Amino acid sequence: MTALDWLALLHPVLMVLFVYPVVGATIRLGILVREKRLAITEQSELVPIEHTDHGRWVTTGTVAAVLIALLWSFLVQQEPGLPFPGGGERAARLLVLAGVSLGACGALWRLRRPGRRAAAALIAWGGLLLLGLQPEVWRLADSPLQPAFWQSHFWSGWLLIGLFLFAMAAAPEIAHRPVLRDRKSTRLNSSHLVISYAV
C-alpha cells in the first residue's frame, strides 16, 4: 500500500475508533445529565462537565477527520510531477483555509462570549464548506432538488459537523438557560425518548 492508501484509511479509522465511541459516551452522559436535572437519579456534579467535554472532543475529532478526508481528495487528484492546479498560491490559500477552520474549532474550547463562539463555529463550518466545494472533492450532487444530494456523504457530513459546531458553541447557553431545555419538552413517555445532546 502507498502512503496515499494509508491516508485514505485514516479518515474512517479516526471516525470508527475515536469519534463513534466518544459519541456513545457523550449520549450516555447526556442521559445522566437529564436524569440529574429531573432528579430521576443522583449523579456526580462532574457529569454535566464531562458531557460537555466529551461533546467538544466529538466535534474536534470530526473536524480533524473531515480535514484529513479533504486532504486525501486533493492529493489523489494530483498528477505526479505536475504542479498543483491553480499553482502554489491556490495551494497556500487552501492550506490557510484548512488551518483557519481547525483553529476556529479549537477557539471554541476557549472563547467565552456568545457572539465570538457563534462566529468561530460559523468560520469553521464555512471553511469546511469552501474546501469541500473545490473541484477536486467528489460529491454526488450539489443541488438539493436532486435526489443524489440527499444521499451524499459530503453534504450529510457537512450538515452533521454544523450541528456539532453550533451545539458546542451554544453549550454554555444550553446549560444556564432553562428555556433551551424546558422540562416539558424533554419528558419521557412510553413511546418516545428525547435526548438532549448539549455538547
URKA-V671826 format. One record per backbone hydrogen bond with DSSP energy under -1.0 kcal/mol. CO is the residue of the C=O (numbers start at 1). NH is the residue of the N-H. Records with the same first field share a line. If there is no record, write none. Layout:
CO->NH / NH
This chain:
2->6
3->7
4->8
5->9
9->13
10->14
11->15
12->16
13->17
14->18 / 19
15->20
18->22
19->23
20->24
21->25
22->26
23->27
24->28
25->29
26->30
27->31
28->32
29->33
30->34
31->35
32->36
33->37
34->38
35->40
36->39
44->47
46->50
47->51
48->52
49->53
50->54
51->55
52->56
53->57
54->58
55->59
56->60
57->61
58->62
59->63
60->64
61->65
62->66
63->67
64->68
65->69
66->70
67->71
68->72
69->73
70->74
71->75
72->76
79->82
84->87
87->91
88->92
89->93
90->94
91->95
92->96
93->97
94->98
95->99
96->100
97->101
98->102
99->103
100->104
101->105
102->106
103->107
106->109
107->110 / 111
113->117
114->118
115->119
116->120
117->121
118->122
119->123
120->124
121->125
122->126
123->127
124->128
125->129
126->130
127->131
128->132
129->133
131->134
134->137
143->146
146->149
148->151
152->156
153->157
154->158
155->159
156->160
157->161
158->162
159->163
160->164
161->165
162->166
163->167
164->168
165->169
166->170
170->174
171->175
172->176
173->177
177->180
178->181
183->186
192->189
197->199
